[in-house]
Amino acid sequence: MIHDNVILSYTVDLQLDRIVIHTRDESTLKEVDIVLKDVCCHYFEHQVKGSIILAMTVSNISSFIAGNIEILRNGKDHGWPTVYESIDELEKKLTEGGYKYFNLYSSYGMSGWIVAKDLEVVKKGEEE
């Protein structure tokens, strides 16, 4: 449903712990939002006009920890992504909290990841 969609914009709402990636399905020209709820943290790179989504996958928190150990170590003293004493404690907190590791892959442009509890795909005009 989101493969080959063009990313139009995205909104990070730190107060509501929510990220919305606004896209357009190029085959129907309809807008589709990817809504991530209860967001803990995220990382995006290569934001460019015309970014095209290849896929969005979900993995477990163990994969998140293993793939981002350096960024986690660098953020720890800043309370990012949350306050924790050890990597094991962080992994336990996120796992027990029901978080998932969402990966955004692109054919062109913007890619990254989001740690959140839920993802919903909403076609424009449909209620969440």
DSSP file (Angstrom, degrees, kcal/mol; ACC not computed):
  #  RESIDUE AA STRUCTURE BP1 BP2  ACC     N-H-->O    O-->H-N    N-H-->O    O-->H-N    TCO  KAPPA ALPHA  PHI   PSI    X-CA   Y-CA   Z-CA
    1    1 A M              0   0    0      0, 0.0    24,-0.0     0, 0.0     0, 0.0   0.000 360.0 360.0 360.0 -21.8    0.0    0.0    0.0
    2    2 A I    >   +     0   0    0     52,-0.1     3,-2.1    54,-0.1    51,-0.2   0.463 360.0 123.1-118.3  -3.7    3.0    2.4    0.4
    3    3 A H  T 3  S+     0   0    0      1,-0.3    51,-0.2    49,-0.1    52,-0.1  -0.399  87.3   7.3 -60.4 130.1    5.5    0.8   -2.0
    4    4 A D  T 3  S+     0   0    0     49,-3.1    22,-0.4     1,-0.3    -1,-0.3   0.487  93.0 145.8  72.5   6.4    6.6    3.5   -4.5
    5    5 A N    <   -     0   0    0     -3,-2.1    48,-2.8    48,-0.2     2,-0.4  -0.475  49.2-125.1 -68.7 146.6    4.7    6.2   -2.7
    6    6 A V  E     -AB  24  52A   0     18,-2.4    18,-1.9    46,-0.2     2,-0.6  -0.795  19.1-125.0 -92.3 132.9    6.4    9.6   -2.9
    7    7 A I  E     +A   23   0A   0     44,-2.8    43,-0.6    -2,-0.4    44,-0.4  -0.691  29.4 177.3 -79.9 121.2    7.1   11.3    0.4
    8    8 A L  E     -     0   0A   0     14,-3.0     2,-0.3    -2,-0.6    15,-0.2   0.851  61.3 -40.9 -89.6 -41.9    5.5   14.8    0.4
    9    9 A S  E     -A   22   0A   0     13,-1.5    13,-2.5    40,-0.0    -1,-0.4  -0.962  50.9-137.1-169.9 173.5    6.3   15.8    4.0
   10   10 A Y  E     -A   21   0A   0     -2,-0.3     2,-0.4    11,-0.2    11,-0.2  -0.992   6.9-150.1-147.5 153.0    6.5   14.5    7.5
   11   11 A T  E     -A   20   0A   0      9,-2.6     9,-2.3    -2,-0.3     2,-0.6  -0.982   1.4-161.6-125.4 130.3    5.5   15.9   10.9
   12   12 A V  E     -A   19   0A   0     -2,-0.4     2,-0.8     7,-0.2     7,-0.2  -0.952   6.9-169.3-111.2 113.4    7.2   15.0   14.2
   13   13 A D  E  >> -A   18   0A   0      5,-3.3     5,-2.0    -2,-0.6     4,-0.6  -0.860   6.3-178.6-105.3  99.5    4.9   15.9   17.2
   14   14 A L  T  45S+     0   0    0     -2,-0.8    -1,-0.2     1,-0.2     3,-0.1   0.780  80.8  54.5 -70.3 -27.6    7.1   15.6   20.3
   15   15 A Q  T  45S+     0   0    0      1,-0.2    -1,-0.2     3,-0.1    -2,-0.0   0.861 117.2  34.5 -74.8 -35.4    4.2   16.5   22.6
   16   16 A L  T  45S-     0   0    0      2,-0.2    22,-0.5    -3,-0.1    -1,-0.2   0.369 104.6-125.1 -99.3   3.6    1.9   13.7   21.3
   17   17 A D  T  <5 +     0   0    0     -4,-0.6    22,-2.5     1,-0.2    21,-0.7   0.947  67.4 130.4  52.3  54.3    4.7   11.2   20.6
   18   18 A R  E   < -AC  13  37A   0     -5,-2.0    -5,-3.3    20,-0.2     2,-0.4  -0.996  43.6-165.8-143.6 140.9    3.6   10.9   17.0
   19   19 A I  E     -AC  12  36A   0     17,-2.0    17,-3.2    -2,-0.4     2,-0.5  -0.997   6.9-167.5-125.5 133.1    5.1   11.0   13.5
   20   20 A V  E     -AC  11  35A   0     -9,-2.3    -9,-2.6    -2,-0.4     2,-0.7  -0.984   5.1-161.3-121.1 122.6    3.1   11.3   10.4
   21   21 A I  E     -AC  10  34A   0     13,-2.7    13,-2.4    -2,-0.5     2,-0.5  -0.912  13.8-150.2-102.8 112.9    4.7   10.7    7.0
   22   22 A H  E     +AC   9  33A   0    -13,-2.5   -14,-3.0    -2,-0.7   -13,-1.5  -0.725  26.7 168.5 -87.2 124.5    2.6   12.3    4.3
   23   23 A T  E     -AC   7  32A   0      9,-2.6     9,-2.2    -2,-0.5     2,-0.4  -0.811  29.5-136.4-131.2 169.4    2.8   10.4    1.0
   24   24 A R  E     -AC   6  31A   0    -18,-1.9   -18,-2.4    -2,-0.3     2,-0.8  -0.995  17.8-133.9-130.5 128.2    1.2   10.2   -2.4
   25   25 A D  E >>> - C   0  30A   0      5,-3.1     4,-2.8    -2,-0.4     3,-0.6  -0.704  17.8-156.3 -75.6 111.6    0.4    6.9   -4.2
   26   26 A E  T 345S+     0   0    0     -2,-0.8    -1,-0.2   -22,-0.4   -21,-0.1   0.715  87.4  57.7 -68.3 -20.8    1.7    7.7   -7.7
   27   27 A S  T 345S+     0   0    0      1,-0.1    -1,-0.2     3,-0.1    -2,-0.0   0.819 125.8  18.1 -79.0 -29.6   -0.5    5.1   -9.4
   28   28 A T  T <45S-     0   0    0     -3,-0.6    -2,-0.2     2,-0.2    -1,-0.1   0.533  93.9-132.0-113.9 -11.7   -3.8    6.7   -8.0
   29   29 A L  T  <5 +     0   0    0     -4,-2.8     2,-0.3     1,-0.3    -3,-0.2   0.670  61.0 139.0  62.4  19.9   -2.5   10.2   -7.1
   30   30 A K  E   < -C   25   0A   0     -5,-0.6    -5,-3.1     1,-0.0     2,-0.3  -0.699  55.2-117.5 -92.4 147.0   -4.3    9.7   -3.7
   31   31 A E  E     -C   24   0A   0     -2,-0.3    93,-3.2    -7,-0.2     2,-0.4  -0.638  29.4-172.0 -86.5 142.2   -2.6   10.9   -0.5
   32   32 A V  E     -CD  23 123A   0     -9,-2.2    -9,-2.6    -2,-0.3     2,-0.4  -0.999   9.9-149.9-135.1 131.0   -1.7    8.3    2.2
   33   33 A D  E     -CD  22 122A   0     89,-3.5    89,-3.1    -2,-0.4     2,-0.7  -0.860   4.2-152.1-102.9 137.3   -0.4    9.0    5.7
   34   34 A I  E     -CD  21 121A   0    -13,-2.4   -13,-2.7    -2,-0.4     2,-0.6  -0.945  21.6-164.0-102.8 112.5    1.8    6.7    7.6
   35   35 A V  E     -CD  20 120A   0     85,-3.4    85,-2.5    -2,-0.7     2,-0.5  -0.881   8.8-167.6-107.9 119.4    1.0    7.4   11.2
   36   36 A L  E     -CD  19 119A   0    -17,-3.2   -17,-2.0    -2,-0.6     3,-0.3  -0.926  13.1-160.3-107.7 126.8    3.4    6.2   13.9
   37   37 A K  E     +CD  18 118A   0     81,-2.5    80,-1.7    -2,-0.5    81,-1.5  -0.764  63.2  15.9-112.7 151.9    2.0    6.3   17.4
   38   38 A D  S    S-     0   0    0    -21,-0.7    79,-0.5   -22,-0.5     2,-0.3   0.950  81.8-166.0  53.6  54.5    3.7    6.3   20.8
   39   39 A V        -     0   0    0    -22,-2.5    77,-0.3    -3,-0.3    -1,-0.2  -0.526  22.8-178.5 -75.5 132.6    7.0    7.2   19.3
   40   40 A C        -     0   0    0     75,-3.4     2,-0.3     1,-0.4    76,-0.2   0.844  66.5 -26.7 -92.6 -49.0   10.1    6.8   21.5
   41   41 A C  E     -E  115   0A   0     74,-1.2    74,-2.9    39,-0.1    -1,-0.4  -0.977  56.9-166.1-161.1 165.7   12.7    7.9   19.0
   42   42 A H  E     -E  114   0A   0     -2,-0.3     2,-0.3    72,-0.2    72,-0.2  -0.976   8.6-158.4-154.3 164.9   13.5    8.2   15.3
   43   43 A Y  E     +E  113   0A   0     70,-2.6    70,-2.6    -2,-0.3     2,-0.3  -0.919  13.7 178.8-150.6 122.1   16.3    8.8   12.9
   44   44 A F  E     +E  112   0A   0     -2,-0.3     2,-0.3    68,-0.2    68,-0.2  -0.933   3.3 176.1-122.3 148.9   15.9   10.1    9.3
   45   45 A E  E     +E  111   0A   0     66,-2.6    66,-2.2    -2,-0.3    -2,-0.0  -0.964  55.8  32.8-144.7 163.5   18.5   10.8    6.7
   46   46 A H        -     0   0    0     -2,-0.3     2,-0.4    64,-0.2    -1,-0.1   0.827  66.1-178.1  61.5  36.7   18.7   11.8    3.0
   47   47 A Q        +     0   0    0     62,-0.2     2,-0.3    63,-0.1    -1,-0.2  -0.533  16.2 155.1 -66.4 121.9   15.5   13.9    3.1
   48   48 A V    >   -     0   0    0     -2,-0.4     3,-1.5    60,-0.1    62,-0.4  -0.994  50.5 -91.1-150.0 146.4   15.1   15.2   -0.5
   49   49 A K  T 3  S+     0   0    0     -2,-0.3   -41,-0.1     1,-0.3   -40,-0.0  -0.343 113.1  26.5 -56.9 133.3   12.2   16.3   -2.6
   50   50 A G  T 3  S+     0   0    0    -43,-0.6    -1,-0.3     1,-0.2   -42,-0.1   0.592  80.4 171.4  87.7  11.1   10.8   13.4   -4.5
   51   51 A S    <   -     0   0    0     -3,-1.5   -44,-2.8   -44,-0.4     2,-0.5  -0.288  19.3-150.8 -55.7 137.4   11.8   10.7   -2.0
   52   52 A I  E     -BF   6 108A   0     56,-2.6    55,-2.4   -46,-0.2    56,-1.3  -0.956   8.0-130.0-119.6 128.7   10.3    7.3   -3.0
   53   53 A I  E     + F   0 106A   0    -48,-2.8   -49,-3.1    -2,-0.5    53,-0.3  -0.603  21.8 179.3 -78.2 129.5    9.4    4.6   -0.4
   54   54 A L  E     -     0   0A   0     51,-2.6     2,-0.3     1,-0.4    52,-0.2   0.856  65.8 -36.3 -88.3 -50.7   10.7    1.1   -1.2
   55   55 A A  E     - F   0 105A   0     50,-1.4    50,-3.0   -52,-0.1     2,-0.4  -0.984  41.5-138.2-164.9 163.2    9.3   -0.5    1.9
   56   56 A M  E     - F   0 104A   0     -2,-0.3     2,-0.3    48,-0.2    48,-0.2  -0.984  29.8-177.6-131.7 123.2    8.6   -0.2    5.6
   57   57 A T  E     - F   0 103A   0     46,-2.1    46,-2.5    -2,-0.4     2,-0.4  -0.759  18.7-136.4-118.7 163.8    9.4   -3.2    7.8
   58   58 A V  E     + F   0 102A   0     -2,-0.3     2,-0.2    44,-0.2    44,-0.2  -0.976  25.4 169.7-122.8 136.4    9.0   -4.0   11.4
   59   59 A S  E     - F   0 101A   0     42,-2.8    42,-2.4    -2,-0.4     2,-0.1  -0.786  35.3 -89.1-132.6 176.3   11.7   -5.7   13.6
   60   60 A N    >>  -     0   0    0     -2,-0.2     4,-1.3    40,-0.2     3,-0.6  -0.395  37.4-106.9 -87.3 168.5   12.2   -6.4   17.2
   61   61 A I  H 3> S+     0   0    0     38,-0.3     4,-2.7     1,-0.2     5,-0.2   0.797 116.1  65.4 -65.7 -30.5   13.9   -4.2   19.7
   62   62 A S  H 3> S+     0   0    0      1,-0.2     4,-2.5     2,-0.2    -1,-0.2   0.902 102.5  49.1 -57.9 -40.3   17.0   -6.5   19.8
   63   63 A S  H <> S+     0   0    0     -3,-0.6     4,-2.3     2,-0.2    -1,-0.2   0.886 109.6  52.1 -65.9 -39.3   17.6   -5.6   16.2
   64   64 A F  H  X S+     0   0    0     -4,-1.3     4,-1.0     2,-0.2    -2,-0.2   0.947 111.9  45.4 -60.3 -49.2   17.3   -1.9   17.0
   65   65 A I  H >< S+     0   0    0     -4,-2.7     3,-0.8     1,-0.2     4,-0.3   0.946 114.6  47.4 -60.5 -50.5   19.8   -2.1   19.8
   66   66 A A  H >< S+     0   0    0     -4,-2.5     3,-0.5     1,-0.2    -1,-0.2   0.869 115.1  45.5 -61.2 -38.8   22.3   -4.2   17.8
   67   67 A G  H 3< S+     0   0    0     -4,-2.3    -1,-0.2     1,-0.2    -2,-0.2   0.576 121.9  34.9 -83.0  -9.6   22.1   -1.9   14.7
   68   68 A N  T <X S+     0   0    0     -4,-1.0     4,-2.2    -3,-0.8     5,-0.2   0.039  70.6 127.7-134.5  27.9   22.3    1.4   16.6
   69   69 A I  H <> S+     0   0    0     -3,-0.5     4,-2.3    -4,-0.3     5,-0.2   0.871  76.8  49.2 -58.7 -40.7   24.7    0.7   19.6
   70   70 A E  H  > S+     0   0    0      2,-0.2     4,-2.3     1,-0.2    -1,-0.2   0.928 111.5  47.0 -68.1 -44.9   27.0    3.7   18.8
   71   71 A I  H  > S+     0   0    0      1,-0.2     4,-1.6     2,-0.2    -1,-0.2   0.856 112.5  52.1 -64.9 -33.5   24.2    6.3   18.4
   72   72 A L  H  X S+     0   0    0     -4,-2.2     4,-1.4     2,-0.2    -2,-0.2   0.918 109.2  48.7 -67.5 -43.5   22.6    4.9   21.7
   73   73 A R  H  X S+     0   0    0     -4,-2.3     4,-0.5     1,-0.2    -2,-0.2   0.900 112.0  49.6 -62.1 -40.1   25.9    5.3   23.5
   74   74 A N  H  < S+     0   0    0     -4,-2.3    -1,-0.2     1,-0.2    -2,-0.2   0.819 114.9  43.8 -69.1 -30.5   26.3    8.9   22.2
   75   75 A G  H ><>S+     0   0    0     -4,-1.6     5,-2.2    -5,-0.2     3,-1.8   0.652  89.7  87.6 -88.2 -16.0   22.8    9.8   23.2
   76   76 A K  H ><5S+     0   0    0     -4,-1.4     3,-1.8     1,-0.3     8,-0.2   0.875  86.2  51.2 -54.4 -46.1   22.8    8.2   26.7
   77   77 A D  T 3<5S+     0   0    0     -4,-0.5    -1,-0.3     1,-0.3    -2,-0.1   0.600 108.7  54.3 -70.5  -9.5   24.2   11.2   28.5
   78   78 A H  T < 5S-     0   0    0     -3,-1.8    -1,-0.3     2,-0.2    -2,-0.2   0.277 120.3-107.2-103.5   8.1   21.6   13.4   27.0
   79   79 A G  T < 5 +     0   0    0     -3,-1.8    -3,-0.2     1,-0.3    -2,-0.1   0.743  61.5 180.0  73.5  22.9   18.7   11.2   28.2
   80   80 A W      < -     0   0    0     -5,-2.2    -1,-0.3     1,-0.2    -2,-0.2  -0.903  62.7  -2.8-111.5 136.8   18.1    9.9   24.7
   81   81 A P  S    S-     0   0    0      0, 0.0     2,-0.3     0, 0.0    -1,-0.2  -0.989 138.1 -41.0 -79.0 -10.6   16.1    7.9   23.8
   82   82 A T  S    S-     0   0    0      2,-0.0     2,-0.4    -6,-0.0    -3,-0.1  -0.936  73.6 -73.2-160.2 173.9   15.1    7.7   27.5
   83   83 A V        +     0   0    0     -2,-0.3     2,-0.3    -4,-0.1    -6,-0.1  -0.675  64.3 148.4 -80.1 129.2   17.0    7.6   30.8
   84   84 A Y        -     0   0    0     -2,-0.4    -5,-0.1    -8,-0.2     3,-0.1  -0.984  45.0-143.8-156.8 157.4   18.6    4.2   31.4
   85   85 A E  S    S+     0   0    0     -2,-0.3     2,-0.3     1,-0.2    -1,-0.1   0.817  82.7  13.1 -93.8 -37.1   21.7    2.8   33.1
   86   86 A S  S  > S-     0   0    0      1,-0.1     4,-2.3     0, 0.0    -1,-0.2  -0.930  72.1-112.8-139.6 161.2   22.7    0.0   30.7
   87   87 A I  H  > S+     0   0    0     -2,-0.3     4,-2.7     1,-0.2     5,-0.2   0.884 119.3  55.3 -59.9 -39.0   21.9   -1.2   27.2
   88   88 A D  H  > S+     0   0    0      1,-0.2     4,-2.3     2,-0.2    -1,-0.2   0.904 107.4  49.3 -61.1 -41.3   20.3   -4.3   28.7
   89   89 A E  H  > S+     0   0    0      2,-0.2     4,-2.6     1,-0.2    -2,-0.2   0.910 111.0  49.9 -64.2 -42.0   18.0   -2.0   30.8
   90   90 A L  H  X S+     0   0    0     -4,-2.3     4,-2.6     2,-0.2     5,-0.3   0.936 110.7  49.3 -61.1 -46.9   17.1    0.0   27.7
   91   91 A E  H  X S+     0   0    0     -4,-2.7     4,-2.5     1,-0.2     5,-0.2   0.909 112.6  47.9 -59.9 -43.0   16.3   -3.1   25.8
   92   92 A K  H  X S+     0   0    0     -4,-2.3     4,-2.9     2,-0.2     5,-0.3   0.918 111.3  50.7 -64.0 -44.5   14.1   -4.5   28.6
   93   93 A K  H  X S+     0   0    0     -4,-2.6     4,-1.5     1,-0.2    -2,-0.2   0.930 114.8  42.5 -58.8 -47.7   12.3   -1.1   29.0
   94   94 A L  H  <>S+     0   0    0     -4,-2.6     5,-2.4     2,-0.2     4,-0.3   0.911 116.4  47.2 -68.8 -42.5   11.5   -0.9   25.3
   95   95 A T  H ><5S+     0   0    0     -4,-2.5     3,-1.5    -5,-0.3    -2,-0.2   0.954 115.5  43.9 -64.3 -50.6   10.5   -4.5   24.9
   96   96 A E  H 3<5S+     0   0    0     -4,-2.9    -1,-0.2     1,-0.3    -2,-0.2   0.780 108.4  60.7 -66.4 -25.3    8.3   -4.6   28.0
   97   97 A G  T 3<5S-     0   0    0     -4,-1.5    -1,-0.3    -5,-0.3    -2,-0.2   0.534 116.3-114.2 -78.4  -5.9    6.8   -1.2   26.9
   98   98 A G  T < 5 +     0   0    0     -3,-1.5    -3,-0.2    -4,-0.3     2,-0.1   0.719  59.4 158.4  82.7  21.9    5.6   -2.8   23.7
   99   99 A Y      < -     0   0    0     -5,-2.4   -38,-0.3    -6,-0.2     2,-0.3  -0.473  22.6-161.0 -81.1 152.5    7.8   -0.9   21.3
  100  100 A K  E     - G   0 116A   0     16,-3.1    16,-1.7    -2,-0.1     2,-0.7  -0.875  19.9-121.6-127.6 161.0    8.7   -2.0   17.8
  101  101 A Y  E     -FG  59 115A   0    -42,-2.4   -42,-2.8    -2,-0.3     2,-0.5  -0.905  27.6-167.4-108.6 106.1   11.5   -1.1   15.4
  102  102 A F  E     -FG  58 114A   0     12,-3.2    12,-2.5    -2,-0.7     2,-0.5  -0.838   3.6-158.7 -99.2 127.2   10.1    0.3   12.1
  103  103 A N  E     -FG  57 113A   0    -46,-2.5   -46,-2.1    -2,-0.5     2,-0.6  -0.912   3.4-155.2-108.6 129.4   12.6    0.7    9.2
  104  104 A L  E     -FG  56 112A   0      8,-3.1     8,-2.2    -2,-0.5     2,-0.4  -0.914  14.5-171.6-104.1 115.4   11.9    3.0    6.3
  105  105 A Y  E     -F   55   0A   0    -50,-3.0   -51,-2.6    -2,-0.6   -50,-1.4  -0.838   5.7-155.5-106.9 144.9   13.7    2.0    3.1
  106  106 A S  E     -F   53   0A   0     -2,-0.4   -53,-0.3   -53,-0.3     3,-0.2  -0.891  28.2-155.7-122.4 151.7   13.8    4.1    0.0
  107  107 A S  E    S+     0   0A   0    -55,-2.4     2,-0.3     1,-0.4   -54,-0.2   0.725  98.7   5.2 -81.5 -28.9   14.2    3.6   -3.7
  108  108 A Y  E    S-F   52   0A   0    -56,-1.3   -56,-2.6     2,-0.2    -1,-0.4  -0.937 119.8 -18.0-156.5 127.5   15.4    7.3   -3.7
  109  109 A G  S    S+     0   0    0     -2,-0.3   -62,-0.2   -58,-0.2    -3,-0.2  -0.590  96.6  52.4  89.3-133.8   16.0    9.8   -1.0
  110  110 A M        +     0   0    0    -62,-0.4     2,-0.3    -2,-0.3   -64,-0.2  -0.118  55.2 153.9 -59.3 131.5   14.7    9.7    2.6
  111  111 A S  E     +E   45   0A   0    -66,-2.2   -66,-2.6    -6,-0.1     2,-0.3  -0.885  10.9 110.3-142.0 174.2   15.3    6.6    4.7
  112  112 A G  E     -EG  44 104A   0     -8,-2.2    -8,-3.1    -2,-0.3     2,-0.3  -0.995  48.5 -85.7 154.9-157.4   15.6    5.9    8.4
  113  113 A W  E     -EG  43 103A   0    -70,-2.6   -70,-2.6    -2,-0.3     2,-0.4  -0.977  16.9-157.9-150.2 160.1   13.9    4.2   11.4
  114  114 A I  E     -EG  42 102A   0    -12,-2.5   -12,-3.2    -2,-0.3     2,-0.7  -0.996  10.8-149.8-140.1 133.8   11.3    4.8   14.1
  115  115 A V  E     +EG  41 101A   0    -74,-2.9   -75,-3.4    -2,-0.4   -74,-1.2  -0.938  45.1 137.7-102.5 114.6   10.9    3.1   17.5
  116  116 A A  E     - G   0 100A   0    -16,-1.7   -16,-3.1    -2,-0.7   -77,-0.2  -0.915  59.7-120.3-150.0 169.7    7.2    3.3   18.2
  117  117 A K  S    S+     0   0    0    -80,-1.7     2,-0.3   -79,-0.5   -79,-0.2   0.768  89.6  14.6 -88.5 -27.2    4.3    1.1   19.6
  118  118 A D  E     -D   37   0A   0    -81,-1.5   -81,-2.5   -18,-0.1     2,-0.4  -0.994  53.1-159.5-151.9 152.1    2.0    1.2   16.5
  119  119 A L  E     -D   36   0A   0     -2,-0.3     2,-0.4   -83,-0.2   -83,-0.2  -0.997  12.3-177.6-131.9 137.1    1.8    2.1   12.8
  120  120 A E  E     -D   35   0A   0    -85,-2.5   -85,-3.4    -2,-0.4     2,-0.6  -1.000  18.2-145.6-135.7 136.8   -1.3    2.8   10.9
  121  121 A V  E     -D   34   0A   0     -2,-0.4     2,-0.5   -87,-0.2   -87,-0.2  -0.909  22.2-171.6-102.1 122.5   -1.7    3.6    7.1
  122  122 A V  E     -D   33   0A   0    -89,-3.1   -89,-3.5    -2,-0.6     2,-0.3  -0.960  16.4-142.9-123.4 121.4   -4.5    6.1    6.5
  123  123 A K  E >   -D   32   0A   0     -2,-0.5     3,-2.5   -91,-0.2   -91,-0.2  -0.603  43.1 -91.4 -76.6 141.2   -5.8    7.0    3.1
  124  124 A K  T 3  S+     0   0    0    -93,-3.2    -1,-0.1     1,-0.3     3,-0.1  -0.262 115.3  26.9 -55.4 132.5   -6.7   10.7    2.8
  125  125 A G  T 3  S+     0   0    0      1,-0.4     2,-0.3    -3,-0.1    -1,-0.3   0.216  98.2 106.8  97.8 -14.2  -10.3   11.2    3.7
  126  126 A E  S <  S-     0   0    0     -3,-2.5    -1,-0.4     1,-0.0     2,-0.1  -0.768  71.8-117.9 -96.9 145.1  -10.5    8.1    6.0
  127  127 A E              0   0    0     -2,-0.3    -4,-0.1     1,-0.1    -1,-0.0  -0.468 360.0 360.0 -77.5 150.6  -10.7    8.6    9.8
  128  128 A E              0   0    0     -2,-0.1    -1,-0.1    -6,-0.1    -2,-0.0   0.448 360.0 360.0 -77.2 360.0   -7.9    7.2   12.0
